[in-house]
Amino acid sequence: MASPSLVWFRDDLRLADNPALHAAAERDEPLVAVFALDEESEGMRLLGGAARWWLHHSLHSLREGLRERGVALVLRRGPAGRVIEELAHEVGAGAVYWNRRYGAPARAVDAGLKSSLRAAGMEVSSFAASLLREPWTVTTGSGTHYSVFTPFWRACLSLPAPRSPLTEPRTLAGTTAVPASDALDDWALLPTAPDWAGGLRETWEPGEPAARRRLQEFLAEDLPSYDRARDEPAAGATSLLSPRLRWGELSPFTVWHEAVGVDGAGGFLSELGWREFAWHTLFHSPDLATKNLRPEFDAFPWPPLDPAHLDAWQHGETGVPLVDAGMRELWHTGYMHNRVRMVTASFLIKNLLIDWRLGEEWFWDTLVDADEANNPFNWQWVAGSGADAAPYFRVFNPELQAKKFDPQNLYVSRWAGDAPTEPIVDLAATRKAALAAYDEVKRAPRPPARG
Ligand SMILES: Cc1cc2nc3c(=O)[nH]c(=O)nc-3n(C[C@H](O)[C@H](O)[C@H](O)COP(=O)(O)OP(=O)(O)OC[C@H]3O[C@@H](n4cnc5c(N)ncnc54)[C@H](O)[C@@H]3O)c2cc1C
């Protein structure tokens, strides 16, 4: 009698270079594919609105890809530990496969499930698929996690090359009886009242086939000028792969091996390194979204929140053109260029003196690439509370940044041509106040390191 293989898709919505799927294909038993929408397991961070939009479309694409190969994608909702265990028993699975996740709540679910399924006699295997290096494999000489990027990345580069990507399984076979599935539309991942996703639809095509096309286009057209133009928001010189990597429509191994042979790819590859560094940091400091990595920042004297300032920042009404352009790009497309992310984040924290956690939450809700490592990691980096080689209090001057990186005003006029131009705060005075607040942090007694 057949003992199906159950493949549990998570942040790896792809068929190519998917080790869990590959293992199932090799096992040569009928396949059951499942995605569980888990909004209940303890500590699991609920997806933001833009991420839910992306997930809906990416699942739709994955389901089509599997269907063309004779496999149905089963959708179930609920705490993943229970959902997957029930399904495994329901189909009489002989083996259950998944690719690893690195946040603490997800790891707790996976560990619990692994032991209960194994206790029930099933084979369970998990695979490395979302990071080039497993977080426990890159350590300093004394066995600790790197807290600074440059030595971290040097250590990564000194290791043997990342493994080659696996090809998509040539044949897959589904089970004859397909388990019951939720309807994707019933999950209501798309906004309806109001439908604010028009700009997202104009901008993106989620799903593995489109992700592969974008990668090829980037390699041929943009990578050669990446180092020169990557900081200019109007240049369109970056890869736009972040949501594709976030949802695993592309594996970092594929991106790495496609780019590594191209002349001048080092700068681009080191950005993949930052992605790795953020995830490794989350693995070692699971409270990254809520706790300052540098505990001395707990003493930062945040003034009482001015909700009107937060609202003006969120909606691109600060009167600072580059900030407003970025926030409007984000609102419309679910994306913002990296240079502008740094400027808008710095403005919120250092000029409006609003706690970085509130900015992180807004980005979490509005970015299509929001993920639990890169978003808080980068917010902490800008705040100065995170992993930084020279942890000094960097205050980006949005006017100078605009002159330097958008000298012809192309980006600002595209996104904020009609925005107010009277800043809601005095940039020089607020910068001074922020530096004074930082001095208080420096004077406070130094607590022990965290993480
Ligand atoms: C405040 C703030 C919040 C951010 N939040 C996120 C987030 O939630 N998710 C996210 O993927 N990135 C985040 N970033 C990092 C970066 O802005 C985006 O990854 C990048 O803009 C995506 O565009 P791209 O794919 O064209 O990047 P490219 O320049 O083409 O880079 C290639 C890939 O490298 C990775 N990468 C690039 N820059 C960084 C970086 N600074 N840190 C980590 N990985 C990086 C991304 O996976 C990206 O797709 C944030 C940055 C800031 C300053």
Ligand as a Chemical Component Dictionary entry (heavy atoms), coordinates in Angstrom:
data_LIG
# 
_chem_comp.id                   LIG 
_chem_comp.type                 NON-POLYMER 
_chem_comp.pdbx_formal_charge   0 
_chem_comp.three_letter_code    LIG 
# 
loop_
_chem_comp_atom.comp_id 
_chem_comp_atom.atom_id 
_chem_comp_atom.alt_atom_id 
_chem_comp_atom.type_symbol 
_chem_comp_atom.charge 
_chem_comp_atom.model_Cartn_x 
_chem_comp_atom.model_Cartn_y 
_chem_comp_atom.model_Cartn_z 
_chem_comp_atom.pdbx_ordinal 
LIG C1  C1  C 0 14.313 50.382 7.501  1  
LIG C2  C2  C 0 14.545 49.250 6.525  2  
LIG C3  C3  C 0 13.672 48.155 6.488  3  
LIG C4  C4  C 0 13.899 47.090 5.613  4  
LIG N1  N1  N 0 13.024 46.024 5.597  5  
LIG C5  C5  C 0 13.262 44.964 4.784  6  
LIG C6  C6  C 0 12.395 43.831 4.770  7  
LIG O1  O1  O 0 11.421 43.744 5.520  8  
LIG N2  N2  N 0 12.667 42.815 3.902  9  
LIG C7  C7  C 0 13.744 42.863 3.063  10 
LIG O2  O2  O 0 13.947 41.923 2.287  11 
LIG N3  N3  N 0 14.605 43.902 3.086  12 
LIG C8  C8  C 0 14.401 44.954 3.905  13 
LIG N4  N4  N 0 15.266 46.018 3.896  14 
LIG C9  C9  C 0 16.525 45.911 3.117  15 
LIG C10 C10 C 0 16.500 46.494 1.696  16 
LIG O3  O3  O 0 15.975 47.796 1.710  17 
LIG C11 C11 C 0 15.711 45.638 0.706  18 
LIG O4  O4  O 0 16.104 44.292 0.795  19 
LIG C12 C12 C 0 15.977 46.124 -0.720 20 
LIG O5  O5  O 0 15.604 47.472 -0.868 21 
LIG C13 C13 C 0 15.200 45.265 -1.686 22 
LIG O6  O6  O 0 15.333 45.740 -2.991 23 
LIG P1  P1  P 0 16.088 44.867 -4.076 24 
LIG O7  O7  O 0 15.563 43.465 -4.053 25 
LIG O8  O8  O 0 15.984 45.594 -5.372 26 
LIG O9  O9  O 0 17.560 44.876 -3.515 27 
LIG P2  P2  P 0 18.995 44.608 -4.190 28 
LIG O10 O10 O 0 19.811 45.836 -3.984 29 
LIG O11 O11 O 0 18.850 44.125 -5.575 30 
LIG O12 O12 O 0 19.620 43.489 -3.272 31 
LIG C14 C14 C 0 19.512 42.093 -3.543 32 
LIG C15 C15 C 0 18.916 41.388 -2.347 33 
LIG O13 O13 O 0 19.774 41.516 -1.231 34 
LIG C16 C16 C 0 18.993 41.628 -0.037 35 
LIG N5  N5  N 0 19.267 42.921 0.590  36 
LIG C17 C17 C 0 19.561 44.094 -0.010 37 
LIG N6  N6  N 0 19.781 45.053 0.909  38 
LIG C18 C18 C 0 19.622 44.482 2.111  39 
LIG C19 C19 C 0 19.715 44.952 3.441  40 
LIG N7  N7  N 0 20.028 46.214 3.753  41 
LIG N8  N8  N 0 19.461 44.076 4.446  42 
LIG C20 C20 C 0 19.156 42.800 4.190  43 
LIG N9  N9  N 0 19.047 42.292 2.946  44 
LIG C21 C21 C 0 19.280 43.119 1.920  45 
LIG C22 C22 C 0 17.534 41.527 -0.446 46 
LIG O14 O14 O 0 17.117 40.192 -0.308 47 
LIG C23 C23 C 0 17.582 41.947 -1.895 48 
LIG O15 O15 O 0 16.533 41.429 -2.669 49 
LIG C24 C24 C 0 15.044 47.113 4.760  50 
LIG C25 C25 C 0 15.907 48.214 4.796  51 
LIG C26 C26 C 0 15.664 49.275 5.670  52 
LIG C27 C27 C 0 16.633 50.418 5.698  53 
# 
loop_
_chem_comp_bond.comp_id 
_chem_comp_bond.atom_id_1 
_chem_comp_bond.atom_id_2 
_chem_comp_bond.value_order 
_chem_comp_bond.pdbx_ordinal 
LIG C1  C2  SING 1  
LIG C2  C3  SING 2  
LIG C2  C26 DOUB 3  
LIG C3  C4  DOUB 4  
LIG C4  N1  SING 5  
LIG C4  C24 SING 6  
LIG N1  C5  DOUB 7  
LIG C5  C6  SING 8  
LIG C5  C8  SING 9  
LIG C6  O1  DOUB 10 
LIG C6  N2  SING 11 
LIG N2  C7  SING 12 
LIG C7  O2  DOUB 13 
LIG C7  N3  SING 14 
LIG N3  C8  DOUB 15 
LIG C8  N4  SING 16 
LIG N4  C9  SING 17 
LIG N4  C24 SING 18 
LIG C9  C10 SING 19 
LIG C10 O3  SING 20 
LIG C10 C11 SING 21 
LIG C11 O4  SING 22 
LIG C11 C12 SING 23 
LIG C12 O5  SING 24 
LIG C12 C13 SING 25 
LIG C13 O6  SING 26 
LIG O6  P1  SING 27 
LIG P1  O7  DOUB 28 
LIG P1  O8  SING 29 
LIG P1  O9  SING 30 
LIG O9  P2  SING 31 
LIG P2  O10 DOUB 32 
LIG P2  O11 SING 33 
LIG P2  O12 SING 34 
LIG O12 C14 SING 35 
LIG C14 C15 SING 36 
LIG C15 O13 SING 37 
LIG C15 C23 SING 38 
LIG O13 C16 SING 39 
LIG C16 N5  SING 40 
LIG C16 C22 SING 41 
LIG N5  C17 SING 42 
LIG N5  C21 SING 43 
LIG C17 N6  DOUB 44 
LIG N6  C18 SING 45 
LIG C18 C19 SING 46 
LIG C18 C21 DOUB 47 
LIG C19 N7  SING 48 
LIG C19 N8  DOUB 49 
LIG N8  C20 SING 50 
LIG C20 N9  DOUB 51 
LIG N9  C21 SING 52 
LIG C22 O14 SING 53 
LIG C22 C23 SING 54 
LIG C23 O15 SING 55 
LIG C24 C25 DOUB 56 
LIG C25 C26 SING 57 
LIG C26 C27 SING 58 
# 
